[in-house]
C-alpha cells in the first residue's frame, strides 16, 4: 500500500476555480525561448514583490506571461484536499520542510498544443502522470489518481488556452506544463513527509535549441569532466529534483568549451546514457548493410522518456517493414568512434518533451571528436527529420491519434 492510498482520494469534481483579474498577452512563437518567458506577475504576485522590493519596483501587471496555477494539498491524516485553480502566485513553505532541505520533490514535463480545429491537445498525458507517480513513490511522496489529476490539468489548459492561439508563419507555439509534487511538512529529521503540495504551472514556449534544431548540437562526453549523472541502484530513471542540480556545473563547463550539452557516459566502459535532459538515438549501417536504429536500454540508468517511447513505437510501426532493425541495447563511445571511422555512423539525435527531436552534430570525447552524421547529412538527418515530422503531426492534431487528447473531452472548464 503506497503512502496516502488509504486516505481521501484526489477528486477532480471538487475543483474550485478562481480566475485571475488581470490577463496577459500571448507571445509570438518566434519571440519565445524555452523557459525564458515566465514572469507570472499576477496581482497577488505583484503585491508580494512590492512587499519585498518597495514602491520602486519597475514592473506592471501587464508583464504577466501566465495567469493561473493548479494547487492540491495533501496530508497524512486526511489525504488529498480539494483541488484549486488560482491566479499565479507565490507559495509559502516552512524553512525546515523536506523539499527545501532534502530535495523531497519530483516533477514532470508535459506540453499542450492546438489542433487545426482550435482544440487544445495534451500529448500522452497519462504516461507523464504515471511516470510522476513512479517518481513520487521512489521518494516517499503520496501517489494520486492519474485520471483525476489529468482532468484538473485539462481545466488549467482550458483557462489559459489563448497562449496556444498565436502563430507567425510556420511557427506554432505550445504550452509547457510543469506538475510538481513536494514535501511540505516541517522538521529537520530525514523521513517521509506528512504533508505535501502538488501544483502545476505553465509557460508558453518555442524551440528548445533555437539555432541547433536543424544544424545539430555538439555534445561533451562527461568523462572529460569527471562527472556522473546516475548509477545502478540510484534514481536516474525517476524525474526527481535531486537528479538535476548536480548537472548544472558540468553543463556550464560544456558550454565554456563550445558544446551545447553534456553527454552522460558511464566511467567503467564509457557507455552512453543520456544527453543533458534528453534521450539518445543512433542510426548505424550494419555490417550486412541493414540500417539499425539504436537507443540505450531502460535499465535503471536513464529516464524512460515519453518522446523516446514515441520514436520507438513509430520506428517499429513504419521502419521495420522497410527492413530496419530497431534495437534497445548498450552502445559505447568506442563503438561510436569506430563506426564513425568506418563511415557506418549515419546520424544521431536527442529526444525529449522540451526538445522533441534535435540532431547531434558531434561528440567531444577526450582528444577525439566523433562526427555523428554522414557526409550526406549536413543538418537534420533523414530519420531525425521523419520522427520530428511524424510526432509533431500527432501533437498538433494534423494526424488524429490516441496519443493526443482533447482537453474538452476530459471535462476541462472554459
C-alpha positions as CSV (number, residue, x, y, z in Angstrom):
1,X,0.0,0.0,0.0
2,X,1.5,3.3,-1.0
3,X,1.7,6.4,1.2
4,X,-1.7,8.1,1.4
5,X,-3.6,5.5,-0.6
6,X,-5.9,4.7,2.3
7,X,-6.8,8.4,2.8
8,X,-9.1,10.7,0.7
9,X,-8.5,10.3,-3.0
10,X,-7.9,13.1,-5.4
11,X,-11.3,14.2,-6.8
12,X,-11.4,16.5,-9.8
13,X,-15.1,17.1,-9.3
14,X,-14.3,19.1,-6.3
15,X,-12.1,21.6,-8.3
16,X,-12.6,25.2,-7.4
17,X,-11.5,27.9,-9.9
18,X,-10.6,31.5,-9.0
19,X,-10.0,33.4,-12.2
20,X,-7.2,36.0,-12.5
21,X,-8.5,39.6,-12.7
22,X,-5.6,40.6,-14.9
23,X,-4.9,38.6,-18.1
24,X,-1.6,38.7,-20.0
25,X,-0.8,39.0,-23.7
26,X,0.4,35.9,-25.5
27,X,3.9,36.0,-27.2
28,X,4.5,35.2,-30.8
29,X,6.2,31.8,-31.2
30,X,9.2,33.4,-33.0
31,X,9.8,35.6,-29.9
32,X,9.8,32.7,-27.4
33,X,12.8,31.0,-25.8
34,X,12.3,27.9,-23.8
35,X,11.9,28.7,-20.1
36,X,12.6,32.5,-20.5
37,X,9.0,33.7,-20.6
38,X,7.8,33.1,-17.2
39,X,7.3,36.2,-15.1
40,X,3.9,35.2,-13.8
41,X,3.0,38.6,-12.5
42,X,-0.5,38.1,-11.2
43,X,-1.9,40.8,-8.9
44,X,-1.1,38.7,-5.9
45,X,2.4,38.1,-7.0
46,X,2.9,41.8,-7.6
47,X,1.7,42.6,-4.1
48,X,4.2,40.1,-2.8
49,X,7.1,41.6,-4.8
50,X,6.1,45.1,-3.8
51,X,6.3,44.0,-0.2
52,X,9.8,42.7,-0.7
53,X,11.1,45.5,-3.0
54,X,9.2,48.6,-2.1
55,X,7.3,51.0,-4.3
56,X,10.1,51.5,-6.9
57,X,9.6,48.1,-8.4
58,X,9.7,48.7,-12.2
59,X,7.1,46.0,-13.4
60,X,3.4,46.1,-14.0
61,X,0.6,43.7,-14.1
62,X,0.8,43.7,-17.9
63,X,4.1,41.8,-17.7
64,X,2.3,38.6,-16.9
65,X,3.3,35.6,-19.0
66,X,1.0,33.1,-17.4
67,X,-2.2,33.6,-15.4
68,X,-3.2,30.6,-13.4
69,X,-1.8,27.6,-11.5
70,X,-3.2,24.4,-10.0
71,X,-2.8,23.7,-6.3
72,X,-3.7,20.4,-4.5
73,X,-2.6,19.9,-0.9
74,X,-2.2,16.5,0.8
75,X,-1.7,15.5,4.4
76,X,-1.3,12.1,6.1
77,X,-4.4,12.4,8.2
78,X,-7.0,13.3,5.6
79,X,-5.3,12.6,2.2
80,X,-5.9,14.8,-0.8
81,X,-7.7,18.1,-0.3
82,X,-10.0,19.7,-2.9
83,X,-8.0,20.9,-5.9
84,X,-7.9,24.7,-6.7
85,X,-7.0,26.7,-9.8
86,X,-5.9,30.2,-8.6
87,X,-4.1,33.2,-10.1
88,X,-0.4,32.5,-10.4
89,X,1.2,33.4,-7.0
90,X,4.0,32.5,-4.6
91,X,3.6,29.5,-2.3
92,X,4.6,29.6,1.4
93,X,6.9,26.9,2.8
94,X,8.3,26.2,6.2
95,X,12.1,26.7,6.1
96,X,12.6,23.3,7.6
97,X,10.4,21.4,5.1
98,X,11.8,18.3,3.3
99,X,11.6,19.7,-0.2
100,X,14.0,22.6,0.7
101,X,16.3,20.6,2.9
102,X,16.4,17.1,1.4
103,X,15.1,17.5,-2.1
104,X,11.9,15.6,-1.4
105,X,10.5,16.8,-4.7
106,X,9.6,15.4,-8.1
107,X,8.1,16.8,-11.3
108,X,7.0,16.2,-14.9
109,X,7.3,17.9,-18.2
110,X,4.2,17.9,-20.4
111,X,3.0,20.0,-23.4
112,X,-0.3,21.3,-24.7
113,X,-0.8,22.0,-28.4
114,X,-3.5,23.5,-30.6
115,X,-5.2,21.4,-33.3
116,X,-6.3,22.7,-36.7
117,X,-9.8,22.8,-35.2
118,X,-8.5,25.1,-32.4
119,X,-8.9,22.4,-29.8
120,X,-6.2,22.2,-27.1
121,X,-4.5,18.9,-27.1
122,X,-2.3,17.1,-24.5
123,X,0.3,14.7,-25.8
124,X,0.4,11.3,-24.0
125,X,-0.5,12.9,-20.7
126,X,-1.3,9.7,-18.7
127,X,2.1,8.4,-19.5
128,X,3.6,11.5,-17.9
129,X,1.4,11.3,-14.8
130,X,2.1,7.5,-14.4
131,X,5.8,8.3,-14.5
132,X,5.3,11.1,-11.9
133,X,3.6,8.5,-9.6
134,X,6.7,6.3,-10.0
135,X,9.0,9.2,-9.1
136,X,6.8,10.1,-6.1
137,X,6.8,6.6,-4.8
138,X,10.6,6.4,-5.0
139,X,11.0,9.3,-2.6
140,X,8.0,8.5,-0.2
141,X,5.7,11.2,-1.6
142,X,1.9,10.4,-1.9
143,X,0.7,9.0,-5.2
144,X,-2.5,10.1,-6.9
145,X,-5.3,9.1,-9.3
146,X,-3.7,10.0,-12.7
147,X,-7.2,10.3,-14.3
148,X,-8.4,12.8,-11.7
149,X,-5.2,14.9,-11.9
150,X,-5.5,14.9,-15.7
151,X,-9.0,16.4,-15.5
152,X,-7.6,19.2,-13.3
153,X,-4.8,19.9,-15.7
154,X,-7.2,20.0,-18.6
155,X,-9.1,22.7,-16.8
156,X,-5.9,24.7,-16.3
157,X,-5.1,24.4,-20.0
158,X,-8.6,25.5,-21.0
159,X,-8.3,28.6,-18.8
160,X,-5.0,29.7,-20.4
161,X,-5.5,28.3,-23.9
162,X,-5.1,31.7,-25.6
163,X,-1.4,31.1,-25.3
164,X,-1.9,28.4,-27.9
165,X,-3.7,30.6,-30.4
166,X,-0.6,32.6,-31.6
167,X,1.1,31.7,-34.8
168,X,3.5,33.5,-37.1
169,X,4.4,32.0,-40.4
170,X,5.1,28.3,-39.9
171,X,6.0,28.8,-36.2
172,X,3.5,27.4,-33.7
173,X,3.5,27.9,-30.0
174,X,2.9,25.3,-27.3
175,X,2.3,25.5,-23.6
176,X,4.8,23.7,-21.4
177,X,3.2,22.2,-18.3
178,X,5.2,21.5,-15.1
179,X,3.5,19.4,-12.5
180,X,5.4,19.4,-9.2
181,X,5.0,17.4,-6.1
182,X,6.9,18.5,-3.0
183,X,7.1,17.5,0.7
184,X,6.0,20.4,2.8
185,X,5.9,19.1,6.4
186,X,8.3,21.0,8.8
187,X,11.1,19.2,10.7
188,X,14.8,18.6,10.2
189,X,14.6,14.8,10.5
190,X,15.0,12.8,7.4
191,X,11.8,10.8,6.8
192,X,8.7,10.6,4.8
193,X,6.7,13.8,4.6
194,X,3.4,14.1,6.5
195,X,2.2,16.9,4.2
196,X,2.7,17.7,0.6
197,X,1.7,20.0,-2.2
198,X,1.0,19.1,-5.8
199,X,1.0,22.1,-8.1
200,X,1.0,22.7,-11.8
201,X,2.4,25.7,-13.5
202,X,2.7,26.5,-17.2
203,X,4.8,28.5,-19.6
204,X,4.4,29.4,-23.3
205,X,7.4,28.0,-25.2
206,X,9.2,28.0,-28.5
207,X,12.1,26.0,-29.8
208,X,14.4,24.4,-27.1
209,X,17.5,24.7,-29.2
210,X,16.6,27.6,-31.5
211,X,19.7,27.7,-33.7
212,X,20.5,24.0,-33.4
213,X,17.2,22.5,-34.3
214,X,18.4,21.7,-37.8
215,X,22.1,22.4,-37.7
216,X,22.8,19.9,-34.9
217,X,24.3,20.3,-31.4
218,X,27.7,19.4,-30.0
219,X,28.0,17.2,-27.0
220,X,30.8,16.9,-24.5
221,X,31.3,13.5,-23.0
222,X,31.0,13.6,-19.2
223,X,34.2,11.5,-18.9
224,X,36.0,14.7,-19.9
225,X,34.5,16.4,-16.8
226,X,34.8,13.6,-14.2
227,X,31.0,13.8,-13.6
228,X,28.3,11.1,-13.4
229,X,24.6,11.7,-13.7
230,X,23.3,8.3,-12.4
231,X,24.4,4.9,-11.2
232,X,23.0,1.5,-10.6
233,X,20.7,1.4,-7.6
234,X,20.2,5.2,-7.8
235,X,17.2,7.2,-9.1
236,X,18.4,8.2,-12.5
237,X,15.3,6.6,-14.0
238,X,13.0,8.9,-12.0
239,X,12.3,12.6,-12.5
240,X,13.2,13.8,-9.1
241,X,14.7,17.2,-8.3
242,X,17.9,15.8,-6.8
243,X,19.0,14.5,-10.2
244,X,19.2,17.9,-11.8
245,X,21.2,20.4,-9.6
246,X,24.4,18.3,-9.9
247,X,24.2,18.6,-13.7
248,X,24.3,22.4,-13.8
249,X,28.1,22.8,-13.3
250,X,29.1,20.2,-15.9
251,X,26.7,21.9,-18.3
252,X,28.4,25.2,-17.7
253,X,31.7,23.6,-18.3
254,X,30.5,22.1,-21.6
255,X,29.2,25.5,-22.7
256,X,32.5,27.1,-22.0
257,X,34.2,24.5,-24.2
258,X,31.8,25.3,-27.1
259,X,29.3,22.4,-26.6
260,X,25.6,22.8,-26.1
261,X,25.0,19.7,-23.8
262,X,26.8,17.1,-21.7
263,X,26.7,13.5,-23.0
264,X,26.4,11.4,-19.9
265,X,28.6,8.3,-20.1
266,X,29.4,5.6,-17.6
267,X,33.0,5.8,-16.3
268,X,33.5,2.0,-16.4
269,X,33.1,1.4,-20.1
270,X,32.0,4.8,-21.5
271,X,28.6,3.5,-22.4
272,X,26.3,6.4,-23.4
273,X,23.1,7.0,-21.4
274,X,21.6,10.5,-21.9
275,X,22.5,13.9,-23.3
276,X,21.6,16.8,-21.0
277,X,17.9,16.1,-20.2
278,X,17.2,14.1,-23.3
279,X,17.3,10.5,-24.5
280,X,19.6,9.5,-27.4
281,X,19.2,7.6,-30.7
282,X,21.9,6.4,-33.0
283,X,21.5,5.3,-36.7
284,X,24.1,2.9,-37.9
285,X,24.7,1.0,-41.1
286,X,25.1,-2.6,-40.1
287,X,27.8,-5.0,-41.5
288,X,25.1,-6.5,-43.7
289,X,24.2,-3.0,-44.9
290,X,20.9,-3.2,-43.0
291,X,20.1,0.1,-41.2
292,X,19.8,-0.1,-37.4
293,X,18.2,2.4,-35.0
294,X,19.7,2.0,-31.5
295,X,18.9,3.6,-28.2
296,X,20.3,2.8,-24.7
297,X,18.0,0.4,-22.7
298,X,15.8,1.4,-19.8
299,X,17.9,-0.4,-17.2
300,X,17.6,2.0,-14.3
301,X,20.2,4.4,-15.6
302,X,18.1,6.6,-17.8
303,X,14.7,8.3,-17.7
304,X,12.1,6.4,-19.8
305,X,11.2,9.3,-22.0
306,X,7.8,9.8,-23.5
307,X,9.2,11.0,-26.8
308,X,11.8,8.2,-26.6
309,X,8.9,5.7,-26.4
310,X,7.1,7.5,-29.2
311,X,10.1,7.2,-31.5
312,X,10.5,3.5,-30.8
313,X,6.8,3.0,-31.5
314,X,6.9,4.9,-34.7
315,X,10.1,3.1,-35.8
316,X,8.6,-0.3,-35.2
317,X,5.4,0.7,-36.9
318,X,6.9,2.4,-40.0
319,X,10.6,1.4,-40.4
320,X,10.8,-2.3,-39.5
321,X,8.6,-3.1,-42.5
322,X,11.2,-1.3,-44.7
323,X,14.0,-3.6,-43.5
324,X,15.2,-1.6,-40.5
325,X,16.3,-3.1,-37.2
326,X,15.1,-1.3,-34.1
327,X,17.2,-2.1,-31.0
328,X,17.4,-1.1,-27.3
329,X,20.9,-2.0,-26.2
330,X,24.1,-0.8,-24.7
331,X,26.3,1.3,-27.0
332,X,29.7,2.7,-26.0
333,X,31.7,5.7,-27.1
334,X,34.3,3.3,-28.5
335,X,31.7,1.7,-30.8
336,X,30.5,5.2,-31.9
337,X,34.1,6.3,-32.7
338,X,34.8,3.1,-34.7
339,X,31.5,3.3,-36.5
340,X,32.3,7.0,-37.5
341,X,35.8,5.9,-38.7
342,X,34.2,3.2,-40.8
343,X,31.5,5.6,-42.2
344,X,28.8,3.4,-40.6
345,X,27.5,6.1,-38.2
346,X,24.8,7.8,-40.2
347,X,23.2,10.1,-37.7
348,X,22.4,10.7,-34.0
349,X,19.7,12.7,-32.4
350,X,18.2,13.6,-29.0
351,X,14.6,13.4,-27.9
352,X,12.6,14.9,-25.1
353,X,9.3,16.7,-24.4
354,X,11.0,20.1,-24.5
355,X,13.3,19.5,-27.5
356,X,11.1,16.9,-29.3
357,X,13.8,15.8,-31.8
358,X,17.2,17.5,-32.2
359,X,20.1,16.2,-34.3
360,X,23.6,15.8,-32.9
361,X,26.5,17.1,-34.9
362,X,29.5,15.8,-33.0
363,X,30.7,14.4,-29.7
364,X,33.9,15.7,-28.0
365,X,35.4,12.6,-26.2
366,X,38.9,13.2,-24.7
367,X,41.1,14.2,-27.6
368,X,38.7,12.7,-30.1
369,X,35.9,14.4,-31.9
370,X,33.3,12.0,-33.2
371,X,31.3,13.2,-36.2
372,X,27.7,12.0,-35.8
373,X,26.5,12.3,-39.3
374,X,27.5,11.1,-42.7
375,X,28.8,13.4,-45.3
376,X,25.3,13.5,-47.0
377,X,23.7,14.8,-43.7
378,X,24.7,18.4,-43.3
379,X,21.9,19.1,-40.8
380,X,18.8,17.3,-39.7
381,X,19.3,13.6,-40.7
382,X,16.7,11.7,-42.5
383,X,15.4,9.6,-39.6
384,X,15.5,12.6,-37.1
385,X,13.5,14.6,-39.6
386,X,11.0,11.9,-40.2
387,X,10.5,11.3,-36.4
388,X,10.1,15.1,-35.7
389,X,7.5,15.4,-38.5
390,X,5.6,12.2,-37.5
391,X,5.5,13.2,-33.8
392,X,4.5,16.8,-34.4
393,X,1.7,15.8,-36.7
394,X,0.2,13.9,-33.9
395,X,1.0,16.5,-31.3
396,X,-0.7,19.3,-33.3
397,X,-3.6,17.1,-34.3
398,X,-2.8,17.0,-38.0
399,X,-2.9,13.2,-37.7
400,X,-5.6,12.1,-35.3
401,X,-4.2,9.6,-32.9
402,X,-4.8,8.3,-29.4
403,X,-1.6,9.9,-28.2
404,X,-3.2,13.4,-28.4
405,X,-6.2,14.0,-26.1
406,X,-8.5,17.0,-26.4
407,X,-8.9,18.8,-23.1
408,X,-12.6,19.4,-23.7
409,X,-13.1,15.6,-23.7
410,X,-11.6,15.4,-20.2
411,X,-14.2,17.9,-18.8
412,X,-11.9,20.9,-18.7
413,X,-13.6,24.2,-17.7
414,X,-13.6,27.1,-20.1
